Amino acid sequence: MPAIVVLVKNVPDTWSTKSLTADFTLDREAADNVIDEINEFAVEQALRLREANPEFTVVALSAGPVGSEEALRKALAMGADDAVLLIDDALAGSDILGTAWALTNALQQIPDVSLIISGVASSDAGTGALTGVLAEYRNQPALTACNSVSIESGVVKGVRETAEGHFNIEAPLPAIVSVTDQADKPRFPNFKGIMAAKKAEIRQLELADIGVDPQQVGLGYASTAVTAAVTRPVRTQGEIIRDEPAAAAARIVDYLVAEKLISDQK
């Protein structure tokens, strides 16, 4: 059966206090980890596509350390058919290129992949580049930042919303899609799904299984490097202006000019 592969990731909970290790990588052990919320929207789109096109099967794929299977079990509880975890110590600290390369090769282990769905950007990194890099590695079209997705006669169609309006985009399968949090609201797993997910066998792969050399991934071989980091300043309350409309407008303009957000040229 053709497969829809949905990419999921275990990330530190949004409400957890986050910190960095000595090498400037995220200290995942110091925070509660959960499935990335945007991935739930991606899983929901995959499930809806399967419901509309029963010839497809849904496979959840993740790459990460021990504990990453929890994100996969959430996807299984929601309704995914199978799950695959790429787990290898050499992956630690991989940048976007290394991660995408590892995922590209892991995808080769899943038969007949017709569509790959991801969230528009992960909450722990936020680059939003994975879809585009995967598209380059796999030489396939990418539909990014979609609010809705459908499949018709071998063509995937999406709607992207921007400040300029709505755009209808499409590409022939196989293809790659990323979805936003404006897509269909993720379903809640039922009790039967949760229990089945707990017992489900998750296929595990290592780098050797997918033909990736450890020197192609990991922090030591990343194409980018973090050399310094500072703590974000505590957010302070803004100034509230209660003058008459004309005076208030003038004060706001003066502030914007002072902050160099607008020009003071007449």
N, C-alpha and C positions, 0 to 999 in steps of 0.2 A: 504493500500500500504506500502511496506517496505520503511523505511526512511534512508536517508543519512543526518546525523546531522553534521553541520559545526560549530565549535566553533569560536566566534568572540569576540573582546574585544575593548572597547573604551579606548584609551591611550593618554597621552600628546603628542602633535605634536612634531616630531623629532626636529623641528627648534625652539620650544618654550623654554624659560628659565625655567629650572626646579628647584624646591626647596623642602626641607623636612619640615614637621611640627615638633612640639616639641617632638612627640613620634617616630620620625624618619620614618614616613610613608610619601609617596609622596603627596605633596600638589597639588591635581588635580584641585582645583579651581583657582590656580594661573597660569594655562597654558591652551592653546587651546587644546581641546580633539577631536580626530578623530579616525576612525577605524584603528587598527594596520595594517600597510601595508602588513605584512606577512599573515594576515587573508584574504586579498583580493586574494592572491594566493590560499589559501585553499578553498574559495568560488568558484573560477574559476574551480578548480579540481572537486568540487562537482557538478557544473553545467555541466561540460563536461561528467562526469559519468552518469548523468541523461539523457543527450542527447543520449548517446550510449546505455543506458538501461532505456527506458521510463517507466518501471514498478516502478521505484524509485521516491520518492518525496524528495525535499531538504528542511530541516528545519534548520534555524539559531538559535543558542542558545548562550546567554551571561549571565554573572553574574556580577553585579556591581551596583553602586549608580545611583541616578537620572542623566539622561543624557546619560546613556549607551545605550538607545534605538536608538541613532543616528547611532551606528555601525550596529545595526540590520536593520535599514532602508536602509543603504548602501547595505547590503546583499540582501534585498528585491528588491532594485532598480536594482541590477545586475541580479536578476532572481530567487532568492530563493522563495519557495512556501509559507512558514510560518516562524514565528519568535516567540521565547519564551525568556522572560527576568526574571532571578532570581534576585529579588531586596529585600534586607532586611538590616536594619541598623546594625544588629548583624554581618553581613559579613565583615564589615570594618576592614581592617588590617589582614585578613586571610593570612596565609602562603600557600605554595604549597599543603600541605596535607589537610588543611581545605578547600581550594578552590576546590581541586579535589574531596573531599568527598561531598561537596555541589553539584557539577556538576554531580557526579555519581547518586545522588538521584534525581536531576532534570531530568536527562535522563530517569529515570523510569517513568516519566509522559508523555513521548513521545512514542506512540505505535510503535512496530515493528522496533526498531533501528537495522539496519543491518551494518552500517558503520559510524564511527565517524572520522571526518577530522579536524585537527588543523594545525596551523603554527608550524614550528620547535621550535620557541622560541619567546616569546613576547618581544617587544622593551623596555617595562618599567621594567621588572624583569629579563628577559634573562636567567632563569634557564634551560629552555629546558627540564624540567622534567615532565611536565603535562601529556604527552602521556604515559610515562611509569607508572606513578602513577595511572592513570585511568585504564590502562591495568591490574594492580594488583588488584584494587578495583573491577573491573568488571570481572576478571578472563578471559580475552580475549587476543588474540595475538596482538602485536603492530608492525607495520612497520614504522620505523622512518627515518626522513631526506630523503624523496623520492623526486626525480626530476620529476617523472611521475607516474601516477597511472591508473590502468584499472581493470575492473571486468569481469571475464569470468567464466561462469558455477558455480556460487557460491563461487568463489575464487577471492580475491583481490590480484593484483600483482603490485609491485613497482620496480623502479630502483633507487638505491642509488649510488651516486658518491662520492668517497673519493680519497685521494692522491694515494691509492693503485690500483685504477681502478673502474670499474662499477660492481655493484652486483645486480643480479636479485633476488628479495625476494618475497615471497607470503605466504598467510595464508587463511584458510577458513573463510567465514563470519559466525557470526559477528566478526568484528575486528576494530582496531583503527589505523589511519595513520596520520603521520605528514609530511608536505611538506616544501620544501625550496623555496627561491626566484629564483631558477633556473627552477621552474616548469613553466607551460604555463602562458603567460602574462595575467593578469586580464583584462577583457573586460570593456569598458566604458558603464555605464548605459545610455539607451536612454531616451528621454523625457517622453515617455509613462511609462517606468519603474519607473522613478523618481516620477512622479505624483501619480502613483499607490502606491508607497512605503509611500508617505506622508499620504495617507488616510488609509493605512492598519492598522488593529487592531493587536496589539502585545499582546500576552498572557503573563500576569505577574503572577509570583509565589513568595510566601514568604516561609521562612523556615518551617513554620507550615504546608504548603501545601505539602511539600516533606518529612516530617517526620524527619527533622534534628533538634537536640537540639541546641540552641544557644551556649551552653557550648562546642560544638564540633568544633566551628569555631570562627573567629574574632581574633583581636590582643591579647586580654587577655588570650586566650587559644591556641595560636600558639605554635608549637613545637620548633620554632626558634625565636630568638630575636636580634634586632639590638641595641647595647648599645652605639655606637659612630659612628660619620661620619665626614669626612673631605672633603673640597672642592677640586676638581681635579685641580692640578696646570695648569696654562696657558701653552698651548703648545708652545714651542720655536722652532726656525728654527735649523735644523741640520747642521753639518759641511760638507762643500763641499770640496772634495779632488781633486786637479787638477794636481798632480805630474805625473811623468812618470809611466807607468804601474807597473814596479817592485817596485818602491818606494811607490806608492799608495797602492799596495797589502800589503806591509809590515806595513804601517800605519794602514790599516784596521784590520790586524791581531792583531796588538798591542792593538787597541781599543777593539776588541772582547775579548782579554785575560783580559784586565783591567776590563771589565764589567762582567767577569767570565761567558761569553757565550760560550767560548771554552777553552780547556786546553792548557797551555804553555808547556806541556811535549813533548819532542821530540820523 
